[in-house]
Amino acid sequence: MSSIQQLIENSRTNEAIAKKLFEIETEILSCSSSKELLQTLLTLIKNKFQLHDIHLLLIDPPPLSYMLSQVAQTDWHTQHTRQISAERLALFHGDEKPLLTNQLAELDCILPTSLFEGAKSAAFIPVKLEGKLFGSLLLTDRSSGRFAPDLGTIHLEQLAVKVSLCLSNVLIREQLEYMANYDRLTGVANRRLMEVTITEELSRQKRYSTPFSLLFIDCNKFKQINDTYGHDCGDKVLVYVASQIKELIRDTDHCFRYAGDEFVITLANQRQHEADQVAQRLVSFFANHQMRYQDKLLPVTISCGAVQSNGKQTMDDLLKLADQAQYRHKATHPTHS
């Protein structure tokens, strides 16, 4: 092949790659969440470039604290994302450039061999968030020559920039939404999201005549804990209560931090007697499980009121009724006051 023909062939190849990158970028612009973006992005890259497989290696801990929990919600994401330490990530991207290799056996001590099953070469593409390395896109191929170390990486560098920009935009937007809707200390949803959720549940109840209940929870003797052990202990009590509640309720139920040491739980499709059972289960759990703080075991108990919507009350009506039920519960248990 003459030099001119080679230039023409290279130009066509570059044009084809540029077209694929543009198509990928265009399709992922509509993605509204990191979960959707990751699955769409990785699937597009794998299919358009006919790869053997593709994975996203995410630095542990992630730059955004909620990121891994948000991503690892489906079987697909569990299969295609892996955590990696900053030290191991630096082995691939010390110069923050793509790494090509067909010596996959050398990677056995760094990454699980399952990532390279059936592959003979791999490319590691650095992914950045606000200019800082936070992951690597791992591409594998059945051909040992596809990602040979002596090949150029200009197109992979272009892909790295596009992936980083798209992920950064979505993740930063998600972070802002997360901060607006979730309590920073406990990680449960805040009052703002509670109001949205209850409004939606009441609307659903009117439309479909489905039952809806909620619980109002207060941490007993919380001020006494703060005064005796300090606010650090008080914070840990709130985190403990929130985390245990999330473990004890259904996936379809939602826990919210209402204010201070008060929490609200929404119970979709639950009638009064079912809400009472949930309340009793929560009260019994905390009565029988103490919280470890430093070298101590602290009794952390709750008072809980349950109420079912009759389809006519407002959100404020329901919250007031549930709060009153919580006070009645506290009054019948003097040790809780």
QUIVENPE-V702040 format. One line per field, one symbol per residue. phi: phi as a letter, one per 30 degrees, with the letter a starting at -180 (. if undefined). psi: psi as a letter, one per 20 degrees, with the letter a starting at -180 (. if undefined). A space follows every 50 residues. Layout:
BEGIN
phi = ???
psi = ???
END
This chain:
BEGIN
phi = .ddddddddddddddddddddddddddddddcbdddddddddddddddch ddaabcccdcdddcedddddddcbeddddcbbcbdddddddcbechcdcc abcdddcedcbedddcdicbabbccdbcbhicdbabcccbbdcdcdbddd ddbedddddedddddddeddddddddddddcbdddciddcdedddddded dddddddchcdabbcccbddhdddddddcjdddedddddddddddddccd ddcbcbddahccbbbcbdhbdeddddddedddededdcbdcdbhccccdb bbcbcbbcdcicddedddddddddddddddddbeddd
psi = prhghgggggggghggghgggghggghihipiqhggggggghggggghjl qgrpqpopqoqqhohighhhgmirhghhhjqqqqqhghhhhhlhjkqqpp qjmhhiihigqphhhjpjqiqqpppppqolippjapoopqqipiiglqhj qqjghhhgggggggggggggggghgghghhiqphghirqahghggggggg hhghghgjkqqprqqpppppkghhgghgirhgggghgggggghhghhirr hiqppqogpdkpqpppnpkprghhhhggghggghghhjoqppodjqoppo rqqppqqppjihqrghgghgghghhghhghhinhii.
END
